[in-house]
Amino acid sequence: MAWGGSLNKEGSNHLRNLREVDNILKFLEGFKRKLNEKEKQKIADAINIIVNHYSKEKKDENKT
């Protein structure tokens, strides 16, 4: 790996999930531009839920 470390299965799955989430967020941001204001707010709420979930997961991971 580029940073010289190895990842166990759990770490590899986490990075794979983060890449997938990044792609989903990029899609939602682009899709949001095509919607009316009420729909944009729903997409923004969904984006916030996803970001908050992965931010919370990272904080929990750092505590252990």
VEXGUDREN-66484 format. One record per residue: residue in one letter; x, y, z of N, C-alpha, C, CB in turn. Coordinates in pm, 1 decimal, padded with zeros to 6 digits, always signed. Glycine has a CB too. Layout:
<sites>
{"A" {X Y Z} {X Y Z} {X Y Z} {X Y Z}};
...
</sites>
This chain:
<sites>
{"M" {+00083.5 -00117.4 +00000.0} {+00000.0 +00000.0 +00000.0} {+00088.0 +00123.6 +00000.0} {-00095.0 -00000.2 +00120.3}};
{"A" {+00034.4 +00230.0 -00047.1} {+00111.6 +00351.6 -00067.7} {+00167.9 +00407.8 +00062.2} {+00026.2 +00455.5 -00134.9}};
{"W" {+00097.8 +00392.8 +00172.7} {+00144.9 +00450.2 +00297.9} {+00229.8 +00352.3 +00378.0} {+00027.5 +00495.6 +00381.1}};
{"G" {+00254.9 +00235.3 +00321.7} {+00347.1 +00142.4 +00383.5} {+00288.0 +00055.5 +00492.0} {+00458.7 +00216.2 +00438.6}};
{"G" {+00160.0 +00062.3 +00511.8} {+00096.8 -00019.5 +00615.0} {+00009.2 -00125.5 +00553.1} {+00014.9 +00066.8 +00709.8}};
{"S" {-00036.4 -00213.7 +00636.3} {-00131.2 -00313.2 +00588.6} {-00259.1 -00298.2 +00667.4} {-00074.3 -00457.0 +00601.3}};
{"L" {-00367.1 -00338.1 +00608.4} {-00496.3 -00328.1 +00673.5} {-00552.3 -00467.0 +00695.8} {-00593.5 -00242.8 +00590.6}};
{"N" {-00617.5 -00483.6 +00807.2} {-00688.7 -00608.3 +00827.8} {-00820.7 -00600.3 +00751.1} {-00712.6 -00635.8 +00980.3}};
{"K" {-00897.2 -00706.2 +00756.0} {-01021.8 -00710.9 +00679.1} {-01116.0 -00597.6 +00718.3} {-01091.3 -00845.5 +00698.9}};
{"E" {-01124.7 -00568.8 +00848.3} {-01215.0 -00463.6 +00896.2} {-01173.8 -00326.3 +00842.4} {-01217.2 -00461.2 +01050.2}};
{"G" {-01045.8 -00297.9 +00845.1} {-00996.5 -00170.6 +00793.9} {-01017.3 -00157.8 +00644.6} {-00850.4 -00154.4 +00826.5}};
{"S" {-00995.1 -00264.4 +00571.5} {-01016.3 -00263.1 +00427.2} {-01162.8 -00239.7 +00394.7} {-00968.6 -00394.1 +00364.5}};
{"N" {-01252.1 -00304.2 +00468.8} {-01396.0 -00285.7 +00446.7} {-01436.4 -00142.3 +00476.5} {-01477.6 -00382.9 +00533.9}};
{"H" {-01378.9 -00083.7 +00579.9} {-01410.4 +00054.7 +00615.8} {-01369.2 +00149.1 +00503.1} {-01340.0 +00094.3 +00747.8}};
{"L" {-01249.6 +00131.4 +00449.1} {-01204.8 +00216.4 +00338.5} {-01290.6 +00196.6 +00214.3} {-01058.7 +00187.7 +00305.4}};
{"R" {-01328.9 +00074.7 +00188.0} {-01416.4 +00045.9 +00074.0} {-01551.3 +00116.0 +00093.4} {-01436.4 -00107.9 +00057.2}};
{"N" {-01604.2 +00110.5 +00215.2} {-01730.8 +00178.5 +00244.7} {-01718.1 +00329.3 +00228.8} {-01777.3 +00145.1 +00386.4}};
{"L" {-01606.6 +00385.8 +00273.9} {-01586.6 +00529.6 +00259.3} {-01580.7 +00571.8 +00113.4} {-01459.8 +00572.1 +00330.0}};
{"R" {-01516.7 +00493.0 +00030.3} {-01512.9 +00523.8 -00113.8} {-01652.6 +00519.7 -00173.0} {-01421.1 +00424.7 -00188.5}};
{"E" {-01730.0 +00419.6 -00133.6} {-01867.2 +00407.5 -00183.1} {-01952.5 +00525.1 -00136.8} {-01929.7 +00275.5 -00136.3}};
{"V" {-01937.8 +00562.5 -00010.7} {-02012.5 +00676.4 +00042.4} {-01972.8 +00804.3 -00030.3} {-01988.5 +00691.2 +00194.0}};
{"D" {-01845.4 +00821.8 -00058.5} {-01799.3 +00939.9 -00130.7} {-01866.1 +00947.7 -00267.6} {-01646.1 +00937.7 -00145.8}};
{"N" {-01874.6 +00836.1 -00336.8} {-01940.8 +00834.5 -00468.0} {-02089.1 +00867.9 -00455.5} {-01923.7 +00697.2 -00534.8}};
{"I" {-02153.5 +00816.3 -00353.2} {-02295.4 +00843.8 -00331.5} {-02316.9 +00992.2 -00302.2} {-02350.3 +00757.7 -00215.7}};
{"L" {-02231.6 +01049.2 -00217.9} {-02245.3 +01190.9 -00184.9} {-02223.0 +01279.3 -00307.8} {-02146.6 +01229.1 -00074.3}};
{"K" {-02127.0 +01244.5 -00390.1} {-02104.3 +01320.1 -00514.1} {-02226.8 +01313.5 -00603.8} {-01980.8 +01266.2 -00589.1}};
{"F" {-02285.9 +01194.5 -00616.0} {-02406.3 +01179.7 -00696.3} {-02520.2 +01264.9 -00640.2} {-02448.2 +01032.4 -00702.5}};
{"L" {-02542.6 +01256.7 -00509.5} {-02652.6 +01331.2 -00448.1} {-02634.4 +01481.8 -00463.6} {-02664.3 +01295.6 -00300.4}};
{"E" {-02512.0 +01530.1 -00449.5} {-02486.6 +01673.5 -00467.4} {-02519.9 +01716.9 -00610.1} {-02339.4 +01706.7 -00434.7}};
{"G" {-02481.6 +01637.2 -00709.0} {-02514.1 +01669.2 -00847.6} {-02662.9 +01659.0 -00875.4} {-02438.7 +01578.1 -00941.1}};
{"F" {-02726.1 +01557.5 -00822.9} {-02869.3 +01534.7 -00841.4} {-02950.6 +01647.0 -00778.0} {-02910.3 +01399.3 -00781.8}};
{"K" {-02903.5 +01696.2 -00665.5} {-02973.7 +01800.5 -00590.8} {-02992.7 +01926.2 -00675.9} {-02896.9 +01835.0 -00462.5}};
{"R" {-02900.0 +01953.5 -00765.2} {-02907.6 +02073.8 -00849.3} {-03028.5 +02072.5 -00942.8} {-02780.3 +02087.7 -00931.2}};
{"K" {-03081.4 +01953.7 -00971.8} {-03191.0 +01940.5 -01067.4} {-03329.2 +01948.9 -01001.8} {-03178.1 +01809.6 -01141.2}};
{"L" {-03334.4 +01966.6 -00871.2} {-03459.2 +01955.5 -00797.4} {-03512.8 +02091.6 -00753.6} {-03439.8 +01866.9 -00676.7}};
{"N" {-03641.0 +02090.2 -00714.2} {-03697.8 +02212.3 -00657.9} {-03652.2 +02226.7 -00512.7} {-03853.4 +02210.9 -00667.1}};
{"E" {-03685.1 +02340.4 -00452.5} {-03632.9 +02371.5 -00318.3} {-03673.7 +02268.9 -00212.5} {-03680.6 +02508.5 -00275.5}};
{"K" {-03796.9 +02223.7 -00215.1} {-03843.6 +02126.7 -00115.2} {-03767.7 +01994.6 -00130.0} {-03996.5 +02102.9 -00129.2}};
{"E" {-03749.7 +01951.3 -00254.1} {-03676.0 +01827.0 -00279.8} {-03527.9 +01842.9 -00244.4} {-03690.8 +01785.3 -00427.6}};
{"K" {-03471.9 +01960.1 -00273.3} {-03330.9 +01985.5 -00239.4} {-03308.0 +01971.1 -00089.7} {-03288.2 +02126.1 -00285.9}};
{"Q" {-03403.9 +02019.0 -00010.4} {-03389.3 +02010.5 +00134.9} {-03389.7 +01865.0 +00180.7} {-03501.7 +02088.6 +00205.0}};
{"K" {-03472.0 +01781.8 +00118.8} {-03475.9 +01639.4 +00155.4} {-03343.7 +01571.9 +00122.9} {-03591.0 +01567.6 +00082.4}};
{"I" {-03286.1 +01604.5 +00008.4} {-03156.7 +01547.2 -00029.7} {-03048.3 +01598.1 +00064.4} {-03121.6 +01582.1 -00176.9}};
{"A" {-03052.6 +01727.0 +00098.2} {-02954.2 +01783.6 +00191.4} {-02964.5 +01714.2 +00326.4} {-02975.0 +01936.2 +00207.7}};
{"D" {-03086.7 +01686.3 +00370.8} {-03104.5 +01614.2 +00497.6} {-03043.3 +01474.6 +00490.7} {-03253.7 +01604.3 +00533.1}};
{"A" {-03064.3 +01406.8 +00378.1} {-03007.6 +01272.3 +00361.2} {-02855.3 +01278.1 +00361.8} {-03057.8 +01208.0 +00229.9}};
{"I" {-02799.6 +01376.6 +00295.4} {-02654.0 +01393.9 +00293.4} {-02602.5 +01415.9 +00435.2} {-02613.6 +01512.7 +00202.1}};
{"N" {-02670.6 +01499.6 +00511.3} {-02629.3 +01526.0 +00650.1} {-02635.5 +01400.6 +00735.1} {-02716.9 +01634.2 +00712.1}};
{"I" {-02737.4 +01318.6 +00715.7} {-02748.7 +01193.5 +00790.7} {-02628.7 +01103.9 +00761.7} {-02880.3 +01120.4 +00755.6}};
{"I" {-02593.3 +01091.5 +00635.0} {-02480.8 +01006.0 +00595.3} {-02350.2 +01059.5 +00654.0} {-02470.7 +00997.3 +00440.8}};
{"V" {-02326.3 +01188.9 +00638.1} {-02202.7 +01249.1 +00687.8} {-02194.0 +01236.5 +00839.9} {-02194.1 +01397.3 +00646.0}};
{"N" {-02302.9 +01264.3 +00908.0} {-02303.1 +01253.8 +01054.1} {-02277.3 +01111.1 +01100.1} {-02435.8 +01303.0 +01110.5}};
{"H" {-02334.1 +01014.8 +01029.5} {-02312.2 +00874.5 +01065.8} {-02164.8 +00838.1 +01056.7} {-02394.6 +00782.1 +00975.6}};
{"Y" {-02101.6 +00871.9 +00945.8} {-01961.2 +00836.0 +00929.2} {-01869.0 +00921.0 +01016.3} {-01921.2 +00849.8 +00783.9}};
{"S" {-01909.6 +01043.8 +01047.9} {-01831.3 +01126.2 +01140.9} {-01838.2 +01066.9 +01280.5} {-01882.1 +01272.5 +01142.0}};
{"K" {-01957.2 +01024.4 +01321.5} {-01975.8 +00963.1 +01453.5} {-01896.7 +00832.7 +01460.0} {-02127.2 +00937.2 +01482.7}};
{"E" {-01902.2 +00753.9 +01352.5} {-01828.6 +00627.6 +01348.9} {-01679.8 +00651.7 +01366.6} {-01854.8 +00553.5 +01217.5}};
{"K" {-01626.7 +00754.9 +01303.9} {-01484.2 +00788.1 +01315.2} {-01450.0 +00828.8 +01457.9} {-01446.7 +00901.2 +01217.2}};
{"K" {-01535.9 +00910.4 +01522.2} {-01510.8 +00953.3 +01659.6} {-01512.1 +00833.2 +01752.2} {-01615.2 +01057.1 +01704.8}};
{"D" {-01608.6 +00741.9 +01733.0} {-01617.2 +00621.1 +01816.2} {-01493.0 +00535.2 +01797.5} {-01744.0 +00539.6 +01781.8}};
{"E" {-01443.5 +00529.5 +01675.0} {-01325.4 +00450.0 +01642.4} {-01201.7 +00507.0 +01712.9} {-01303.3 +00446.1 +01489.2}};
{"N" {-01192.7 +00637.3 +01721.8} {-01077.4 +00702.4 +01784.6} {-01076.3 +00684.9 +01935.8} {-01076.3 +00850.0 +01750.8}};
{"K" {-01191.7 +00661.6 +01996.5} {-01200.4 +00644.4 +02141.5} {-01146.3 +00510.2 +02185.9} {-01343.4 +00659.3 +02187.6}};
{"T" {-01148.2 +00410.2 +02096.9} {-01103.7 +00275.3 +02135.9} {-00956.9 +00257.7 +02118.0} {-01175.9 +00170.1 +02056.9}};
</sites>
